[in-house]
Amino acid sequence: MPAIACDVTVLEHQRLTDTIRLMTVNWPRRDMPPKAGQFFMLRCWPADVAPVLSRPISLHSYDPAMGTVQFLYEVRGKGTEKLAALEPGGTLSLVGPSGNGFDLAAAQGKKVALVGGGIGTAPLYQLAKELCAAGTKPDYYCGFRDEPYGVEKFAPLCGKVQLATDSGRFGFHGFVTQLLRPEEYDLVLCCGPEPMMRAVAALCEEKGTACQVSLERKMACGIGACLGCTCHTSTGGRCVCKEGPVFDSKEVFGA
């Protein structure tokens, strides 16, 4: 189903840390339910005002009963600063849902681990909800530089939750990859910094465990027309926005 453009209303906007925000908006198209791993192009400023491009933000959570979607995002530059300034009642322009999400069919009846790093944990909450609803209760491994956020929401949906931080102030002192044992799982679903995902993919390849990764790229159109987010894969160039953002790790990392 193609992405659509619509204006929505900000219902709630929470500040979780100095740079992390959680925004809830209404989603009027219940006939187009977004899926884990998909994203939206967000904009709250005129087309002739900088920055030129909308901002691609992954789906954090969809509540069909309430008709709402949530975006968990990091304030990094001018675009996200403008998004962060939105207050409840403000208007936001969305284009989406876009892209191909995680392959839940591959997880059916399998032992599954979710692995996230930093703001890359954002799409994994919707993923955990969808897996749990389908009868698969995954384990969750997450890594942060220092202060974690949103971890507690995973507890009811996951078999176990393991936390690692670079600083050691919370959870295990080290990298999340030091906690993961891919041989204990049939499938690992991953999103986070590319070096972390490459490390996870390498561990999975070594142990013979299937792995899906969600890539992040700068995007202009979000629909595969401009080719600005093309990534190299084992089968040639692929548009992250249209053919991803979720890929088999072997396809994109050559693992």
Accessible surface in RSA format (square Angstrom, percent):
REM  Atomic radii and reference values for relative SASA: ProtOr
REM  Chains: A
REM  Algorithm: Lee & Richards
REM  Probe-radius: 1.40
REM  Slices: 20
REM RES _ NUM      All-atoms   Total-Side   Main-Chain    Non-polar    All polar
REM                ABS   REL    ABS   REL    ABS   REL    ABS   REL    ABS   REL
RES MET A   1   170.60  88.3  91.95  60.9  78.64 187.2  96.56  82.1  74.03  98.1
RES PRO A   2   109.00  79.4  96.60  88.1  12.40  45.1 108.17  89.3   0.83   5.2
RES ALA A   3    33.18  30.5   5.84   9.0  27.34  62.2   5.84   8.2  27.34  72.4
RES ILE A   4    37.21  21.2  30.87  23.0   6.35  15.3  37.19  26.8   0.03   0.1
RES ALA A   5    78.83  72.5  50.06  77.3  28.76  65.4  50.24  70.7  28.59  75.7
RES CYS A   6    29.51  22.3  16.99  18.9  12.52  29.4  27.85  70.6   1.66   1.8
RES ASP A   7    95.75  67.1  72.09  71.8  23.66  55.9  20.24  47.6  75.51  75.3
RES VAL A   8     3.55   2.3   0.00   0.0   3.55   8.6   3.47   3.0   0.08   0.2
RES THR A   9    56.19  40.0  56.19  57.0   0.00   0.0  24.54  33.0  31.65  47.8
RES VAL A  10     1.11   0.7   0.00   0.0   1.11   2.7   0.00   0.0   1.11   3.0
RES LEU A  11    88.27  49.2  66.00  47.2  22.27  56.0  68.79  48.3  19.48  52.4
RES GLU A  12    84.95  48.8  84.79  64.1   0.16   0.4  24.47  47.3  60.48  49.4
RES HIS A  13    35.43  19.4   7.72   5.4  27.71  70.9   7.20   7.4  28.23  32.9
RES GLN A  14    69.35  38.8  64.21  46.9   5.14  12.2  18.83  40.1  50.52  38.3
RES ARG A  15   155.90  65.5 125.33  63.9  30.58  72.8  51.86  70.9 104.04  63.1
RES LEU A  16    61.63  34.3  35.09  25.1  26.53  66.7  38.56  27.1  23.07  62.1
RES THR A  17    22.82  16.2  13.04  13.2   9.78  23.3  19.85  26.7   2.97   4.5
RES ASP A  18   112.18  78.6 100.36  99.9  11.82  28.0  26.83  63.1  85.36  85.1
RES THR A  19    59.65  42.4  59.52  60.3   0.14   0.3  46.20  62.1  13.46  20.3
RES ILE A  20     5.70   3.2   5.70   4.2   0.00   0.0   5.70   4.1   0.00   0.0
RES ARG A  21    27.97  11.7  27.97  14.3   0.00   0.0   3.74   5.1  24.22  14.7
RES LEU A  22    14.31   8.0  13.94  10.0   0.38   0.9  13.94   9.8   0.38   1.0
RES MET A  23     0.00   0.0   0.00   0.0   0.00   0.0   0.00   0.0   0.00   0.0
RES THR A  24    14.54  10.3  14.54  14.7   0.00   0.0  13.97  18.8   0.57   0.9
RES VAL A  25     0.00   0.0   0.00   0.0   0.00   0.0   0.00   0.0   0.00   0.0
RES ASN A  26    45.55  31.4  45.55  44.0   0.00   0.0  19.12  46.0  26.43  25.5
RES TRP A  27     2.66   1.1   0.44   0.2   2.22   5.2   0.61   0.3   2.04   3.3
RES PRO A  28    74.65  54.4  40.73  37.1  33.92 123.3  52.28  43.2  22.38 139.1
RES ARG A  29    86.71  36.4  86.28  44.0   0.43   1.0  28.06  38.4  58.64  35.5
RES ARG A  30   134.83  56.6 117.26  59.8  17.58  41.8  47.72  65.2  87.12  52.8
RES ASP A  31    87.60  61.4  63.20  62.9  24.41  57.7  51.74 121.8  35.86  35.8
RES MET A  32     7.13   3.7   4.15   2.7   2.98   7.1   5.30   4.5   1.83   2.4
RES PRO A  33    54.69  39.9  46.53  42.4   8.16  29.6  46.53  38.4   8.16  50.7
RES PRO A  34     1.40   1.0   0.00   0.0   1.40   5.1   0.00   0.0   1.40   8.7
RES LYS A  35   111.05  54.2 111.05  68.1   0.00   0.0  65.41  58.9  45.65  48.6
RES ALA A  36     1.01   0.9   0.00   0.0   1.01   2.3   0.00   0.0   1.01   2.7
RES GLY A  37     1.89   2.3   0.00   N/A   1.89   2.3   0.41   1.1   1.48   3.3
RES GLN A  38    28.07  15.7  28.07  20.5   0.00   0.0   0.82   1.7  27.26  20.7
RES PHE A  39     7.90   4.0   7.90   4.9   0.00   0.0   7.90   4.8   0.00   0.0
RES PHE A  40     0.00   0.0   0.00   0.0   0.00   0.0   0.00   0.0   0.00   0.0
RES MET A  41     6.90   3.6   5.41   3.6   1.49   3.6   5.41   4.6   1.49   2.0
RES LEU A  42     0.00   0.0   0.00   0.0   0.00   0.0   0.00   0.0   0.00   0.0
RES ARG A  43    33.75  14.2  33.40  17.0   0.34   0.8  26.73  36.5   7.02   4.3
RES CYS A  44    39.00  29.5   4.04   4.5  34.97  82.2   8.57  21.7  30.43  32.8
RES TRP A  45    17.63   7.1   5.60   2.7  12.03  28.3  10.01   5.3   7.62  12.4
RES PRO A  46    82.84  60.4  70.25  64.0  12.59  45.8  82.19  67.9   0.65   4.1
RES ALA A  47    91.89  84.5  67.09 103.5  24.80  56.4  67.27  94.7  24.62  65.2
RES ASP A  48   133.64  93.6  92.57  92.1  41.08  97.1  52.05 122.5  81.59  81.4
RES VAL A  49    60.89  40.1  55.72  50.4   5.18  12.5  60.36  52.5   0.53   1.4
RES ALA A  50    65.34  60.1  52.89  81.6  12.45  28.3  53.37  75.2  11.98  31.7
RES PRO A  51    18.22  13.3  13.57  12.4   4.65  16.9  18.22  15.0   0.00   0.0
RES VAL A  52   118.07  77.7 105.75  95.7  12.32  29.7 106.10  92.2  11.97  32.5
RES LEU A  53    75.09  41.8  73.04  52.3   2.05   5.1  74.43  52.3   0.66   1.8
RES SER A  54    22.65  19.1  19.39  25.9   3.26   7.5   2.60   5.5  20.04  28.1
RES ARG A  55    61.69  25.9  61.69  31.4   0.00   0.0  17.38  23.8  44.31  26.9
RES PRO A  56    41.50  30.2  24.77  22.6  16.73  60.8  25.17  20.8  16.32 101.4
RES ILE A  57    18.24  10.4  15.92  11.9   2.33   5.6  18.24  13.1   0.00   0.0
RES SER A  58    31.66  26.8  26.05  34.8   5.61  12.9  18.52  39.4  13.14  18.4
RES LEU A  59     0.00   0.0   0.00   0.0   0.00   0.0   0.00   0.0   0.00   0.0
RES HIS A  60     3.69   2.0   3.69   2.6   0.00   0.0   3.15   3.2   0.54   0.6
RES SER A  61     9.35   7.9   8.69  11.6   0.66   1.5   0.50   1.1   8.85  12.4
RES TYR A  62    14.58   6.8  11.37   6.5   3.20   8.3   9.57   7.2   5.01   6.2
RES ASP A  63    49.93  35.0  48.16  47.9   1.77   4.2  13.70  32.2  36.23  36.1
RES PRO A  64    80.86  58.9  76.94  70.1   3.93  14.3  77.20  63.7   3.67  22.8
RES ALA A  65    85.25  78.4  55.91  86.3  29.34  66.7  66.90  94.2  18.35  48.6
RES MET A  66   132.85  68.8 114.64  75.9  18.22  43.4  84.42  71.8  48.43  64.2
RES GLY A  67     4.57   5.6   0.00   N/A   4.57   5.6   1.27   3.5   3.29   7.4
RES THR A  68    16.31  11.6  15.96  16.2   0.36   0.9   7.84  10.5   8.48  12.8
RES VAL A  69     0.16   0.1   0.00   0.0   0.16   0.4   0.16   0.1   0.00   0.0
RES GLN A  70    37.44  20.9  37.44  27.4   0.00   0.0   6.49  13.8  30.95  23.5
RES PHE A  71     0.00   0.0   0.00   0.0   0.00   0.0   0.00   0.0   0.00   0.0
RES LEU A  72     7.22   4.0   5.39   3.9   1.83   4.6   5.39   3.8   1.83   4.9
RES TYR A  73     3.89   1.8   2.78   1.6   1.12   2.9   3.89   2.9   0.00   0.0
RES GLU A  74    53.70  30.8  48.97  37.0   4.73  11.3   2.31   4.5  51.39  42.0
RES VAL A  75    32.10  21.1  20.20  18.3  11.90  28.7  20.20  17.5  11.90  32.3
RES ARG A  76   146.70  61.6 104.95  53.5  41.76  99.4  60.98  83.3  85.73  52.0
RES GLY A  77    30.45  37.6   0.00   N/A  30.45  37.6  29.68  81.4   0.77   1.7
RES LYS A  78   144.83  70.7 139.56  85.6   5.27  12.6  85.49  76.9  59.35  63.2
RES GLY A  79     0.14   0.2   0.00   N/A   0.14   0.2   0.00   0.0   0.14   0.3
RES THR A  80    11.79   8.4  11.52  11.7   0.27   0.6  10.78  14.5   1.01   1.5
RES GLU A  81    98.48  56.5  90.11  68.2   8.38  19.9  26.88  52.0  71.61  58.5
RES LYS A  82    74.79  36.5  67.69  41.5   7.10  16.9  29.51  26.6  45.28  48.2
RES LEU A  83     0.00   0.0   0.00   0.0   0.00   0.0   0.00   0.0   0.00   0.0
RES ALA A  84    26.42  24.3   8.96  13.8  17.46  39.7   9.12  12.8  17.31  45.8
RES ALA A  85    76.75  70.6  48.84  75.4  27.91  63.5  60.47  85.2  16.28  43.1
RES LEU A  86    28.07  15.6  21.14  15.1   6.93  17.4  24.09  16.9   3.97  10.7
RES GLU A  87   127.68  73.3 122.97  93.0   4.70  11.2  37.49  72.5  90.19  73.6
RES PRO A  88    87.26  63.6  63.60  58.0  23.67  86.0  64.19  53.0  23.08 143.4
RES GLY A  89    56.80  70.0   0.00   N/A  56.80  70.0  29.96  82.2  26.84  60.1
RES GLY A  90    21.92  27.0   0.00   N/A  21.92  27.0  20.24  55.6   1.68   3.8
RES THR A  91    80.49  57.3  67.54  68.5  12.95  30.9  38.27  51.4  42.22  63.8
RES LEU A  92     0.19   0.1   0.00   0.0   0.19   0.5   0.19   0.1   0.00   0.0
RES SER A  93    46.65  39.4  44.81  59.8   1.84   4.2  21.03  44.8  25.62  35.9
RES LEU A  94     1.06   0.6   0.35   0.2   0.71   1.8   0.35   0.2   0.71   1.9
RES VAL A  95    51.06  33.6  51.06  46.2   0.00   0.0  51.06  44.4   0.00   0.0
RES GLY A  96     0.23   0.3   0.00   N/A   0.23   0.3   0.00   0.0   0.23   0.5
RES PRO A  97    12.03   8.8   7.95   7.2   4.08  14.8   7.95   6.6   4.08  25.3
RES SER A  98     7.04   5.9   3.12   4.2   3.91   9.0   6.82  14.5   0.22   0.3
RES GLY A  99    18.94  23.4   0.00   N/A  18.94  23.4   2.97   8.1  15.97  35.8
RES ASN A 100    80.92  55.8  77.86  75.2   3.06   7.4  21.56  51.9  59.36  57.4
RES GLY A 101    21.91  27.0   0.00   N/A  21.91  27.0   2.57   7.0  19.34  43.3
RES PHE A 102    14.27   7.1   0.00   0.0  14.27  37.1   0.00   0.0  14.27  40.8
RES ASP A 103    73.36  51.4  66.45  66.1   6.91  16.4  29.32  69.0  44.04  43.9
RES LEU A 104    46.84  26.1  37.82  27.1   9.02  22.7  38.10  26.8   8.74  23.5
RES ALA A 105    80.83  74.3  57.23  88.3  23.61  53.7  63.67  89.7  17.16  45.5
RES ALA A 106    37.54  34.5  23.72  36.6  13.82  31.4  35.09  49.4   2.45   6.5
RES ALA A 107     0.45   0.4   0.45   0.7   0.00   0.0   0.45   0.6   0.00   0.0
RES GLN A 108   134.91  75.4 119.93  87.6  14.98  35.7  34.77  74.0 100.14  76.0
RES GLY A 109    77.07  95.0   0.00   N/A  77.07  95.0  41.85 114.8  35.22  78.9
RES LYS A 110    98.22  47.9  86.29  52.9  11.92  28.4  48.49  43.6  49.73  53.0
RES LYS A 111    98.19  47.9  92.12  56.5   6.07  14.4  59.44  53.5  38.75  41.3
RES VAL A 112     1.17   0.8   0.00   0.0   1.17   2.8   0.00   0.0   1.17   3.2
RES ALA A 113     0.00   0.0   0.00   0.0   0.00   0.0   0.00   0.0   0.00   0.0
RES LEU A 114     0.00   0.0   0.00   0.0   0.00   0.0   0.00   0.0   0.00   0.0
RES VAL A 115     0.00   0.0   0.00   0.0   0.00   0.0   0.00   0.0   0.00   0.0
RES GLY A 116     0.00   0.0   0.00   N/A   0.00   0.0   0.00   0.0   0.00   0.0
RES GLY A 117     5.10   6.3   0.00   N/A   5.10   6.3   4.29  11.8   0.81   1.8
RES GLY A 118    21.43  26.4   0.00   N/A  21.43  26.4  19.37  53.2   2.06   4.6
RES ILE A 119    35.42  20.2  28.08  20.9   7.33  17.7  28.08  20.2   7.33  19.9
RES GLY A 120     8.85  10.9   0.00   N/A   8.85  10.9   7.97  21.9   0.88   2.0
RES THR A 121     4.37   3.1   3.62   3.7   0.74   1.8   2.03   2.7   2.34   3.5
RES ALA A 122     1.49   1.4   1.49   2.3   0.00   0.0   1.49   2.1   0.00   0.0
RES PRO A 123     4.94   3.6   4.94   4.5   0.00   0.0   4.94   4.1   0.00   0.0
RES LEU A 124     0.00   0.0   0.00   0.0   0.00   0.0   0.00   0.0   0.00   0.0
RES TYR A 125    33.33  15.6  33.33  19.0   0.00   0.0   3.47   2.6  29.86  36.8
RES GLN A 126     9.60   5.4   9.60   7.0   0.00   0.0   0.00   0.0   9.60   7.3
RES LEU A 127     0.00   0.0   0.00   0.0   0.00   0.0   0.00   0.0   0.00   0.0
RES ALA A 128     0.00   0.0   0.00   0.0   0.00   0.0   0.00   0.0   0.00   0.0
RES LYS A 129    52.12  25.4  47.06  28.9   5.07  12.1  33.05  29.8  19.07  20.3
RES GLU A 130    30.47  17.5  24.36  18.4   6.11  14.5  22.03  42.6   8.44   6.9
RES LEU A 131     2.15   1.2   2.15   1.5   0.00   0.0   2.15   1.5   0.00   0.0
RES CYS A 132    43.18  32.7  29.50  32.9  13.68  32.2   2.93   7.4  40.25  43.4
RES ALA A 133    95.40  87.7  49.66  76.6  45.74 104.1  62.90  88.6  32.50  86.1
RES ALA A 134    69.65  64.0  36.38  56.1  33.27  75.7  49.37  69.5  20.28  53.7
RES GLY A 135    70.11  86.5   0.00   N/A  70.11  86.5  35.96  98.7  34.15  76.5
RES THR A 136    12.57   8.9   8.94   9.1   3.63   8.7   7.25   9.7   5.32   8.0
RES LYS A 137   114.81  56.0  95.48  58.6  19.33  46.0  45.84  41.3  68.97  73.5
RES PRO A 138     0.08   0.1   0.00   0.0   0.08   0.3   0.08   0.1   0.00   0.0
RES ASP A 139     6.16   4.3   5.94   5.9   0.23   0.5   0.00   0.0   6.16   6.1
RES TYR A 140     1.48   0.7   1.43   0.8   0.05   0.1   0.00   0.0   1.48   1.8
RES TYR A 141     1.67   0.8   1.67   1.0   0.00   0.0   0.09   0.1   1.59   2.0
RES CYS A 142     0.00   0.0   0.00   0.0   0.00   0.0   0.00   0.0   0.00   0.0
RES GLY A 143    10.67  13.2   0.00   N/A  10.67  13.2   9.16  25.1   1.51   3.4
RES PHE A 144    10.70   5.4   3.72   2.3   6.98  18.2   8.70   5.3   2.01   5.7
RES ARG A 145   203.00  85.2 195.14  99.5   7.86  18.7  65.98  90.2 137.02  83.0
RES ASP A 146    50.66  35.5  48.24  48.0   2.42   5.7  24.60  57.9  26.06  26.0
RES GLU A 147    89.44  51.3  80.47  60.9   8.97  21.4  17.80  34.4  71.64  58.5
RES PRO A 148    27.15  19.8  15.79  14.4  11.36  41.3  15.98  13.2  11.16  69.4
RES TYR A 149    29.55  13.8  18.27  10.4  11.28  29.4  21.49  16.1   8.07   9.9
RES GLY A 150    13.12  16.2   0.00   N/A  13.12  16.2   8.25  22.6   4.87  10.9
RES VAL A 151    23.59  15.5  22.56  20.4   1.03   2.5  22.88  19.9   0.70   1.9
RES GLU A 152   126.12  72.4 109.89  83.1  16.23  38.6  72.94 141.1  53.18  43.4
RES LYS A 153    56.22  27.4  45.92  28.2  10.29  24.5  49.42  44.5   6.79   7.2
RES PHE A 154     5.09   2.5   5.09   3.1   0.00   0.0   5.09   3.1   0.00   0.0
RES ALA A 155    59.86  55.0  46.93  72.4  12.93  29.4  48.31  68.0  11.55  30.6
RES PRO A 156    96.97  70.7  72.19  65.8  24.78  90.1  84.25  69.6  12.71  79.0
RES LEU A 157    30.44  17.0  30.44  21.8   0.00   0.0  30.44  21.4   0.00   0.0
RES CYS A 158     5.76   4.4   0.00   0.0   5.76  13.5   0.00   0.0   5.76   6.2
RES GLY A 159    53.78  66.3   0.00   N/A  53.78  66.3  22.75  62.4  31.04  69.5
RES LYS A 160    79.04  38.6  72.23  44.3   6.81  16.2  50.63  45.6  28.41  30.3
RES VAL A 161    49.36  32.5  19.91  18.0  29.45  71.0  19.91  17.3  29.45  79.9
RES GLN A 162    55.65  31.1  51.21  37.4   4.44  10.6  18.83  40.1  36.82  27.9
RES LEU A 163    35.65  19.9  27.60  19.7   8.06  20.3  27.60  19.4   8.06  21.7
RES ALA A 164     0.34   0.3   0.08   0.1   0.26   0.6   0.12   0.2   0.22   0.6
RES THR A 165     0.58   0.4   0.00   0.0   0.58   1.4   0.58   0.8   0.00   0.0
RES ASP A 166    71.81  50.3  55.45  55.2  16.36  38.7  24.68  58.1  47.13  47.0
RES SER A 167    52.97  44.8  22.28  29.7  30.69  70.7  33.47  71.3  19.49  27.3
RES GLY A 168    28.65  35.3   0.00   N/A  28.65  35.3   4.01  11.0  24.65  55.2
RES ARG A 169   155.58  65.3 120.49  61.4  35.10  83.6  63.26  86.5  92.33  56.0
RES PHE A 170    72.06  36.0  67.62  41.9   4.44  11.6  72.06  43.7   0.00   0.0
RES GLY A 171    55.50  68.4   0.00   N/A  55.50  68.4  24.90  68.3  30.60  68.5
RES PHE A 172    79.22  39.6  67.82  42.0  11.40  29.7  76.17  46.2   3.05   8.7
RES HIS A 173   124.40  68.0 106.01  73.7  18.40  47.1  67.04  69.1  57.36  66.7
RES GLY A 174    15.20  18.7   0.00   N/A  15.20  18.7  14.12  38.7   1.09   2.4
RES PHE A 175   128.92  64.5 126.88  78.6   2.05   5.3 128.92  78.2   0.00   0.0
RES VAL A 176     6.04   4.0   3.76   3.4   2.28   5.5   3.76   3.3   2.28   6.2
RES THR A 177    24.83  17.7  18.96  19.2   5.87  14.0   7.07   9.5  17.77  26.9
RES GLN A 178    93.29  52.2  77.69  56.8  15.61  37.2  34.45  73.3  58.85  44.6
RES LEU A 179    32.68  18.2  22.18  15.9  10.50  26.4  24.61  17.3   8.07  21.7
RES LEU A 180     3.17   1.8   0.00   0.0   3.17   8.0   0.00   0.0   3.17   8.5
RES ARG A 181   111.93  47.0 111.93  57.1   0.00   0.0  28.74  39.3  83.19  50.4
RES PRO A 182     3.77   2.7   3.77   3.4   0.00   0.0   3.77   3.1   0.00   0.0
RES GLU A 183    94.66  54.3  64.01  48.4  30.65  73.0  43.53  84.2  51.13  41.7
RES GLU A 184    91.29  52.4  70.51  53.3  20.77  49.5  37.23  72.0  54.06  44.1
RES TYR A 185    11.56   5.4   0.76   0.4  10.80  28.1   2.30   1.7   9.26  11.4
RES ASP A 186    72.56  50.8  58.12  57.8  14.44  34.1  11.56  27.2  60.99  60.8
RES LEU A 187     5.56   3.1   5.56   4.0   0.00   0.0   5.56   3.9   0.00   0.0
RES VAL A 188     0.00   0.0   0.00   0.0   0.00   0.0   0.00   0.0   0.00   0.0
RES LEU A 189     0.09   0.1   0.09   0.1   0.00   0.0   0.09   0.1   0.00   0.0
RES CYS A 190     0.00   0.0   0.00   0.0   0.00   0.0   0.00   0.0   0.00   0.0
RES CYS A 191    14.30  10.8  14.30  16.0   0.00   0.0   0.00   0.0  14.30  15.4
RES GLY A 192    12.56  15.5   0.00   N/A  12.56  15.5   3.98  10.9   8.58  19.2
RES PRO A 193    73.76  53.8  60.65  55.3  13.10  47.6  72.82  60.1   0.93   5.8
RES GLU A 194    55.35  31.8  49.19  37.2   6.16  14.7  21.95  42.5  33.40  27.3
RES PRO A 195   101.84  74.2  91.55  83.5  10.29  37.4  95.77  79.1   6.07  37.7
RES MET A 196    27.15  14.1  19.75  13.1   7.40  17.6  23.75  20.2   3.41   4.5
RES MET A 197     2.93   1.5   2.93   1.9   0.00   0.0   2.93   2.5   0.00   0.0
RES ARG A 198   113.24  47.5 108.33  55.2   4.91  11.7  41.01  56.0  72.23  43.8
RES ALA A 199    41.86  38.5  32.87  50.7   8.99  20.4  40.68  57.3   1.19   3.1
RES VAL A 200     0.00   0.0   0.00   0.0   0.00   0.0   0.00   0.0   0.00   0.0
RES ALA A 201     0.86   0.8   0.26   0.4   0.60   1.4   0.26   0.4   0.60   1.6
RES ALA A 202    56.97  52.4  49.83  76.9   7.13  16.2  52.50  73.9   4.47  11.8
RES LEU A 203    51.08  28.4  50.88  36.4   0.20   0.5  51.01  35.8   0.06   0.2
RES CYS A 204     0.00   0.0   0.00   0.0   0.00   0.0   0.00   0.0   0.00   0.0
RES GLU A 205    79.87  45.9  66.34  50.2  13.53  32.2  25.72  49.7  54.15  44.2
RES GLU A 206   123.48  70.9  87.57  66.2  35.91  85.5  41.52  80.3  81.97  66.9
RES LYS A 207    97.49  47.6  69.62  42.7  27.87  66.3  28.64  25.8  68.85  73.3
RES GLY A 208    71.99  88.8   0.00   N/A  71.99  88.8  37.17 102.0  34.82  78.0
RES THR A 209    10.01   7.1   2.33   2.4   7.69  18.3   2.56   3.4   7.46  11.3
RES ALA A 210    53.66  49.3  40.79  63.0  12.86  29.3  49.94  70.3   3.72   9.9
RES CYS A 211     4.30   3.3   0.69   0.8   3.61   8.5   0.69   1.8   3.61   3.9
RES GLN A 212    16.25   9.1  16.25  11.9   0.00   0.0  10.46  22.3   5.78   4.4
RES VAL A 213     0.00   0.0   0.00   0.0   0.00   0.0   0.00   0.0   0.00   0.0
RES SER A 214     9.75   8.2   7.91  10.6   1.84   4.2   0.00   0.0   9.75  13.7
RES LEU A 215     8.36   4.7   1.57   1.1   6.79  17.1   1.72   1.2   6.63  17.9
RES GLU A 216   113.80  65.3  97.67  73.9  16.13  38.4  53.07 102.7  60.73  49.6
RES ARG A 217    73.76  31.0  65.46  33.4   8.30  19.8  31.08  42.5  42.68  25.9
RES LYS A 218   191.80  93.6 177.41 108.9  14.39  34.3 124.36 111.9  67.43  71.8
RES MET A 219    13.28   6.9   7.79   5.2   5.49  13.1   9.60   8.2   3.68   4.9
RES ALA A 220    43.21  39.7  27.82  42.9  15.39  35.0  28.24  39.8  14.97  39.7
RES CYS A 221    38.56  29.2  18.60  20.7  19.97  46.9  26.40  66.9  12.17  13.1
RES GLY A 222     1.94   2.4   0.00   N/A   1.94   2.4   0.12   0.3   1.82   4.1
RES ILE A 223    98.16  55.9  82.17  61.2  15.98  38.5  87.46  63.0  10.69  29.0
RES GLY A 224    15.49  19.1   0.00   N/A  15.49  19.1   1.26   3.5  14.23  31.9
RES ALA A 225    75.35  69.3  41.05  63.3  34.30  78.0  50.43  71.0  24.92  66.0
RES CYS A 226    64.80  49.0  33.06  36.9  31.74  74.6  38.69  98.0  26.11  28.2
RES LEU A 227   114.75  63.9 102.61  73.4  12.14  30.5 103.06  72.4  11.69  31.5
RES GLY A 228    58.64  72.3   0.00   N/A  58.64  72.3  29.18  80.1  29.46  66.0
RES CYS A 229     5.09   3.9   3.33   3.7   1.77   4.2   1.69   4.3   3.41   3.7
RES THR A 230    66.47  47.3  43.28  43.9  23.19  55.3  39.46  53.0  27.01  40.8
RES CYS A 231     6.38   4.8   1.40   1.6   4.98  11.7   6.38  16.2   0.00   0.0
RES HIS A 232   153.64  84.0 137.39  95.5  16.25  41.6  98.56 101.6  55.09  64.1
RES THR A 233     2.73   1.9   0.00   0.0   2.73   6.5   1.21   1.6   1.52   2.3
RES SER A 234    86.36  73.0  42.82  57.1  43.54 100.3  43.76  93.2  42.60  59.7
RES THR A 235   106.03  75.4  67.29  68.2  38.74  92.3  76.05 102.1  29.99  45.3
RES GLY A 236    31.52  38.9   0.00   N/A  31.52  38.9  28.81  79.1   2.71   6.1
RES GLY A 237    55.13  68.0   0.00   N/A  55.13  68.0  17.60  48.3  37.53  84.1
RES ARG A 238    58.72  24.7  57.51  29.3   1.20   2.9  13.50  18.4  45.22  27.4
RES CYS A 239    10.48   7.9  10.04  11.2   0.44   1.0   0.62   1.6   9.86  10.6
RES VAL A 240     0.00   0.0   0.00   0.0   0.00   0.0   0.00   0.0   0.00   0.0
RES CYS A 241     2.38   1.8   1.81   2.0   0.56   1.3   0.00   0.0   2.38   2.6
RES LYS A 242   126.78  61.8 116.81  71.7   9.97  23.7  64.61  58.2  62.16  66.2
RES GLU A 243    65.15  37.4  57.18  43.3   7.97  19.0  20.48  39.6  44.68  36.5
RES GLY A 244     0.00   0.0   0.00   N/A   0.00   0.0   0.00   0.0   0.00   0.0
RES PRO A 245     8.23   6.0   8.23   7.5   0.00   0.0   8.23   6.8   0.00   0.0
RES VAL A 246    14.83   9.8   3.86   3.5  10.97  26.4   3.86   3.4  10.97  29.7
RES PHE A 247     7.91   4.0   2.28   1.4   5.63  14.6   7.91   4.8   0.00   0.0
RES ASP A 248    68.45  47.9  62.18  61.9   6.26  14.8  24.79  58.3  43.66  43.5
RES SER A 249     3.91   3.3   3.91   5.2   0.00   0.0   0.00   0.0   3.91   5.5
RES LYS A 250   113.11  55.2 108.36  66.5   4.74  11.3  54.49  49.0  58.62  62.4
RES GLU A 251    33.70  19.3  29.00  21.9   4.70  11.2  13.74  26.6  19.95  16.3
RES VAL A 252    18.20  12.0   2.21   2.0  15.99  38.5   2.51   2.2  15.69  42.6
RES PHE A 253    28.99  14.5   6.23   3.9  22.76  59.2   9.51   5.8  19.48  55.8
RES GLY A 254    65.59  80.9   0.00   N/A  65.59  80.9  31.11  85.4  34.48  77.2
RES ALA A 255    35.87  33.0   6.04   9.3  29.83  67.9  24.37  34.3  11.50  30.5
END  Absolute sums over single chains surface
CHAIN  1 A    11558.2       8634.8       2923.4       6433.9       5124.3
END  Absolute sums over all chains
TOTAL         11558.2       8634.8       2923.4       6433.9       5124.3
